[in-house]
Amino acid sequence: MPLLFKLFLAPAALLAIQSLWSLRDGRRFLAYVRRSLRAPRSGFHPPAVVIVPVKGVDAGLGAYVDSLLTQDYPDYSVIFTMASESDPAGACLAGRLQAYRPIEGSGPREVKQVIAGATRERGEKVNNILEALKAAPAEAQALVFADADTRPKADWLRSLVGPLADPAVMVSTGFRWYLPGRTFASRLRAAWDTSIATMLGEHRHNFAWGGSMAIRVTDFRRLQVAERYWASTVSDDYGLTRAVRDAGGWIRFEPRCLVASSDETSWRDFRQWSNRQIIITRVYSPHLWRWGLLSHSLFCGTLLLGLCVILLPGPGWARWGAAAFEALILLLGLSKARQRARVACELFPEEARLLRRHGACYWRLWPLVPWMMLFNFITAGLTRRIEWRGRHYELISATEVRVVEPEA
């Protein structure tokens, strides 16, 4: 047996087993989404406050504000928070909110804007949230945190808060779901990010996502999230995840709170954004970064080794054997990626036309995702610096961050 084929055989077998396991998880994810969509809506809806940090005017900000003001939830308030009065988002929000008048039984009872000011102790987004918490209504029993670059449906808030009826659930979370865009970079980002979304599920290894997460006020105070986990961080969601795990709690993923996002991106912005996600992961969840680096190195390294077996001189049976293993691995990965396309169709039936035309990007571009991921994971091993909405940070540790460049 040729030495090169021997070197290929062990990682190829391991990768095939891992791919089968991943495909099984993909089927479980799809089944969980379907059960969640069929389940009756929760009747648990305590007074809630939704805190939305904003910076700049995203393309869909106006539509987002409209969706937030028309949530099917009986008793909630909304706080928009930003660092500076000069932020362009302030004028956009003021125009949308000026004409808003609460109607009994519909929309929020109160909408506020909070100016947080600058800080060099933590990330700007986290600082904005902490200032907004000071303005939260005293009667609020649930804290909800959201991002303004998504498109939540009318039942998003009810679906997100509902799981908190279970005392065992400390945090309820959703995740973003990028819809296919017009550019290649936007479609690759959709394939890249949905591979992370499907890591969530009906298990106890979930992580919170800052664009759609809820916690009871009593748990937030008891865990001392603001004082212990958000005092010096750039990541609100990883901080909250650490707080829950340190307390031995449960983060529940709610598929109804997978929120669509459809903004376009360039290749440069996608590369910067994806690197930032994994650098943050390396600092705040190093075991997950190590596992991801190992997993994607195994995938890419095995495919390269198999390609060498196929192309270099050697017995025909070894070439055919390597080709068979490579085809099996790719087919298993494509099968799981096709499940993501089905998830998108079931979650967003209103986007049926878009998904019929471009939804194949979830699986057609999937073979590129592991290579992009490997680049991101290697980059994260070489630097701890990130740029986030115009500010630059050095992530020294999970509990220490340094602003390395003042805001212009």
N, C-alpha and C positions, 0 to 999 in steps of 0.2 A: 504494500500500500504506500503510495507516494507520501513523503513527509508533509508537503503542503496540504494535502487532503486530510491527513491526520490532524493537523493544526486547525483545520476548518471544521472538522466534524463535531468536536465537542461543543464549541460555542454555537454552532448551527442548531444542534439538538436542543441546547438550553434555550436558545432564542425561539425555536418552534414551540416549546412548552410554554414559555412566557407569553407568546402570541396567542396560543389557545386559551390561556388563562385570561388574557386581556379581552379576548372576544367574548368569553363567558360574562365578564364584568360588563361589557357593552350591552349584552342582551338583558342583563339584570337592570341596567340603567334605563333602557327603553321600557321595560315592563313596569318599573317604578314610576316613570313619567306617566304612563297610561293609567295606572291605578290612581295616581294623584289627581289627574284630570277628571276622572270619573267620580272621585270621592265627594261627598257633600261638603259644602263650605262650613267652616267653623262658626259657631255662635259666640265665640269668645272675642269680645272687642272692647277692652278697657280703654279709658282715655289715653290717647297716644300723642306724642309730639314727634314730628318728622324733621330731622335736621339735615340740611342740604348745603354743604360747602361748595362755593362756586368761585371760579376765576376765569375771566374772559367770557366771551360770548361764543359758545359752541353753536354749530349750525342748527341744532334742534332744540335750543334752549327755550324758545317761545312755546313750542309744542309740549315740551316737558312740563313747563309751568302749568299749562292748561290741563294736562293729564293729572298733575298733582292736586289741582284745585277741584277735580271732579271725581275723587276717589269714593267708592261705595263703602263708606265707613262712617259710623254714626257720631263719633266724637274724637276729633283730632285737630291739632294745630300744626303749623308749618313755620320753621325758622330757616331763612336763607342767611348764610354767613359768608363774609369775604374779608380779606385782609385790609383793604383800603377803600375809602369813599370814592376814589378816582377810578376804581375798577370799572371797565365798560359794562360788566354784568349788572352793576347797580342801576344804570339808566334803563337797561332792558327790562329788568325786574320791576322797576318803578312804573314803567309804562304799562306793563301787564297787570300789575296789582292795584293801580290807582282806581280802576273802575270796579274792582272786585268788592262785592258786598255779600257777606254771609247770608245764606238762605237756610232756614231751619230744616234739618234733615238732609242737607246736601252740602258737601264741601267742608273745608276747615272752618272752625269757629273763629280762628285768629291766624293772621299771617304777619310775621315780623322779619325785619332785616337787622342783622347784627354786624357791626364792623369790629373785627378782632384786633387789628393793628399788626405790626411786624414783630417777629421774634427771632432769636438766634438760639433758642433752647430746644426747638423741635421742628418738625416739618410744618409748613404753612397750613396744610389741610387739617392736620391734627389740632393745631392752635386755633384755627377757625371753629372747629367743633367744640373745643373746650370753652371758648367764650360763649358760644351759642347755648351750651348747657346751663350757663348762669341765668339765661333768660327763659329757660323752660318753664311752662306753667306748673304751679305747685301741685295741681291735681293730676298731673300726668302719671300714669302707672306703667307705661311702656315707652321706651326710647327706640326710635327708628332712625337709622342712618342711611342716606341714599346719595347717589351721584347724579349729576344733572345731564349727563351725556347718554342717557338711556331713554327708553320709551315704555314706561310701566302701563299695564292695562288697568282698567277701572277696579278690578278686584285685587290688585297687587297688595295694598296695605292690609286688607282683611286676611289675605292668604299668608302674609308674612307674620302678622301678629298672632294668628290663630293657634299655631303650635305651642305658644307659650302657655296655653291652658294646662299643659302637662307640666307639673312641677319639676319633673326630671330634665326638662329641656331648658337649658340656660340661655341659649341663643338660637334664633331661627335665622336662616340665611338663604339667599338665592345666589345667582351668579349672572354675569352678562352673557349674551349670546350674539355674536357678531353675525349679521346677515351679509350675504355676498355684496360687494361693492362693484364699482365700474372698473377699477384698476386691478392689475395683477397683485400688487402689494396688499390691497384691501381683501382680496379673496384668499391670499395665502394667510393673512392674519386671521381670517375667519376659520380656516382649517387648523391653524396653530392653536387658537384660543379654545375652540370647542374640544380639543383633545385634553385640555385641563378641566373644562367644565364637567366632562364625563368621569372625572375622578371622584366627584361627589356622588352621594347615593344614600341608600337605606342602611347605613352603618355608623359606627361611632368614631370614624377617622376623618370626619369632615372638618373643613376650615371655614371660618367666617369670611365673607367678602364685603368690603366696605361700601359698595354701591347698593347693597340691599341686605341689611341685617337689623335684627330687633332683639332687645333684651328688656326684661322687667327692670324697673327703676330700683327695686329692692335688691336685686342681684347685682346690678351695676355698682351700687354703693357698697354692698357687702364685699364684693371682690376688689374694691378700691381700684377700679380700672383707670380712672382719671389720675389718681395720685401715684400709682405704682407702675402702670403699664403704658400710659400715654404721656408721662411727664417729659420724656426725652426720646422721641421716636418719630419716624416719618410714616410709619405704617399703622393706621388705625385698626385694620382688620387682623393683621398678625398679632398686634398687641392684645386685642380682645380674645383671639384664639388662645394665646398663651395663658391669659387669665383664667379662661374656662378650663383648660387642661390642667393647670396647676391646682385647680379646685376639684378636679375629678369629675367635671360636668360633661354635658352632652350638647353638641351643636347639631341641630336638625336641619337638613337640607330640604327645602320645599320647592319642588319642580315648577309649581305655578309662579314662582318668583324668579324664574329665568327671564331676564328682561332683555328685549331686543335693543341692539345698537347698530347703527348703519352709517356712521360717519366715514368719510373716505380718508385714506392715508397714503402717504408716499412711501417709497422704499426706505428712505432715510429715516422717516418718522417711525415706521414699523420696526426697523432695526433698533433704534434707540428705545422705543417702548418695550419691545420684547426683552432686550438686555436688562432694562430696569426691573422688570418683573422677576427675573431670575437672580439678579444681584440682591434684591430685597429678600428673596427666598433664601439665598445663601446666608445672609446675616441673621434673619429671624427664624429660620427653620433649617439649620445646617444639615441635619440628617436627611431631610427631603432633597436638598441640593445634592448631597453625596449619592443618594439613591438614583436621582435623575441623571447625574453625570455617568454613573456606572451603566445604567440602562441604555442610554443613548450611545455611549461608547461601544457597548456590546452590539447594538443593532448596526451602527455604521461600520464598525470594524469587521463584523462578520460578513456583511455584504461585500466589503472591499476584498476581504480574503477569498470569498467565494468567486468573485470576479477574476481574481488572479488565477485560481484553479482552472476556471473556464478558458481564459485567454492564453495562459502559458502552456508550453509543451507538456504532455502527460497522457496517460491512458484515457481512452474514450469513456470508459465507465466512470472514471473519477470526474470528468467534465460533466457528464450527464447527471451524476449524483449531486454535484454542487449546484447545477442548474435546477434540479428538482427541489432541493432544499430552499434555494433562493426564491423560486416561484411560490412554494408553500408559504414562506414567511410573508412575502408581499401580498399574497391572496388573503391571508388571515388579517393582515393589517387593513387591506382595502375593505374587507367585509365589515370590520368594526367601524371604519370611517363611513361606510354607507348607512350604518345604523344612525350615525349622527345626522345625516341628511333626513332620515325618517323622523328623528326627534324634532328637527326644525319644522317639518311639515305639520306635525301634530301639535306643536306648541304655538305656531303662528299661521293658522289657516288663512288669516287675512292677507298673508304674504304669498299666497299660493302661486300667483303669476310670476313673481320674482324668483321663487324657489324652483319652479318648473324650468325657468330659463337658465338660472345660474347656480342652483343648489348643488349641482354635481361637483362644484369646487371643493366641497367638504371631503370628497373621496378622491377626486382626480388629482388634487394637489397634495394629498396626504403623503405620498412618498417623499416629498421635499421637507415635510415637517420635522422628522427626526434629525435631518442634517442641520436645519435652522436651530433646532433645540440644542444640538451639540455645540454649535457656535455660541449660543447664549450661555450655556453652562460653563464652557471654557472661559468665555469673557468674564463671567461672574467670579471665576477663580483667580482672575488677574487684577481686578479692581473692586473697590468698595464705593466708588463715586458714582452718583447718579444726577441726572437733571430732571426736575419735575416742574413743569409749567413755569420755566424761566428761572428757577432757583436751583442752586447746586449744593449737594450735600455729600459729606463724608460719613458713611455708616460705620462708626467705630466699633460698635457692638450692638446687641439687642436692646441695650438700655442707655446708649449714648450715641448722639448724632452731632455733627458739627456743620454749621453753615459755612461753606468755603467761598461763597461769592455773594455779596450783597445784591439785593434786588435792584434793578435799574430804575 
